[in-house]
């Protein structure tokens, strides 16, 4: 029986680091790569699905993080995210896989 697929959300796909991480992960059979972008329609990369994600819009977080096992954050500095006790904080909703 093969390994279960793991989904990795990658921000900064337009940049050097995010693009390189995505390309490296695309070569792994057990990994599904999901990109994150403020405007997903403007980002098309073969083999990568893109979800809407914007730091400044917490409403976008749950859908982008749904089913995600790991996140690679890259890009410009963003405003400080809300504390984990904030009602819109999504990380507590992400499955640990157990």
JOKADA-V909003 format. One record per residue. N is the residue number from 1. RES is the residue in three letters. SS is DSSP state (A for helix, B for strand, O for the rest). Layout:
# JOKADA-V909003
n=N res=RES ss=SS
n=N res=RES ss=SS
This chain:
# JOKADA-V909003
n=1 res=UNK ss=O
n=2 res=UNK ss=O
n=3 res=UNK ss=O
n=4 res=UNK ss=O
n=5 res=UNK ss=O
n=6 res=UNK ss=B
n=7 res=UNK ss=B
n=8 res=UNK ss=B
n=9 res=UNK ss=B
n=10 res=UNK ss=B
n=11 res=UNK ss=O
n=12 res=UNK ss=O
n=13 res=UNK ss=O
n=14 res=UNK ss=O
n=15 res=UNK ss=O
n=16 res=UNK ss=A
n=17 res=UNK ss=A
n=18 res=UNK ss=A
n=19 res=UNK ss=A
n=20 res=UNK ss=A
n=21 res=UNK ss=A
n=22 res=UNK ss=A
n=23 res=UNK ss=A
n=24 res=UNK ss=A
n=25 res=UNK ss=A
n=26 res=UNK ss=A
n=27 res=UNK ss=O
n=28 res=UNK ss=O
n=29 res=UNK ss=O
n=30 res=UNK ss=O
n=31 res=UNK ss=B
n=32 res=UNK ss=B
n=33 res=UNK ss=B
n=34 res=UNK ss=B
n=35 res=UNK ss=B
n=36 res=UNK ss=B
n=37 res=UNK ss=B
n=38 res=UNK ss=O
n=39 res=UNK ss=O
n=40 res=UNK ss=A
n=41 res=UNK ss=A
n=42 res=UNK ss=A
n=43 res=UNK ss=O
n=44 res=UNK ss=O
n=45 res=UNK ss=B
n=46 res=UNK ss=O
n=47 res=UNK ss=O
n=48 res=UNK ss=B
n=49 res=UNK ss=B
n=50 res=UNK ss=B
n=51 res=UNK ss=B
n=52 res=UNK ss=B
n=53 res=UNK ss=O
n=54 res=UNK ss=O
n=55 res=UNK ss=O
n=56 res=UNK ss=O
n=57 res=UNK ss=O
n=58 res=UNK ss=A
n=59 res=UNK ss=A
n=60 res=UNK ss=A
n=61 res=UNK ss=A
n=62 res=UNK ss=A
n=63 res=UNK ss=A
n=64 res=UNK ss=A
n=65 res=UNK ss=A
n=66 res=UNK ss=O
n=67 res=UNK ss=O
n=68 res=UNK ss=O
n=69 res=UNK ss=O
n=70 res=UNK ss=B
n=71 res=UNK ss=B
n=72 res=UNK ss=B
n=73 res=UNK ss=O
n=74 res=UNK ss=O
n=75 res=UNK ss=O
n=76 res=UNK ss=O
n=77 res=UNK ss=O
n=78 res=UNK ss=O
n=79 res=UNK ss=O
n=80 res=UNK ss=O
n=81 res=UNK ss=O
n=82 res=UNK ss=O
n=83 res=UNK ss=O
n=84 res=UNK ss=O
n=85 res=UNK ss=O
n=86 res=UNK ss=O
n=87 res=UNK ss=O
n=88 res=UNK ss=O
n=89 res=UNK ss=O
n=90 res=UNK ss=O
n=91 res=UNK ss=A
n=92 res=UNK ss=A
n=93 res=UNK ss=A
n=94 res=UNK ss=O
n=95 res=UNK ss=O
n=96 res=UNK ss=O
n=97 res=UNK ss=O
n=98 res=UNK ss=O
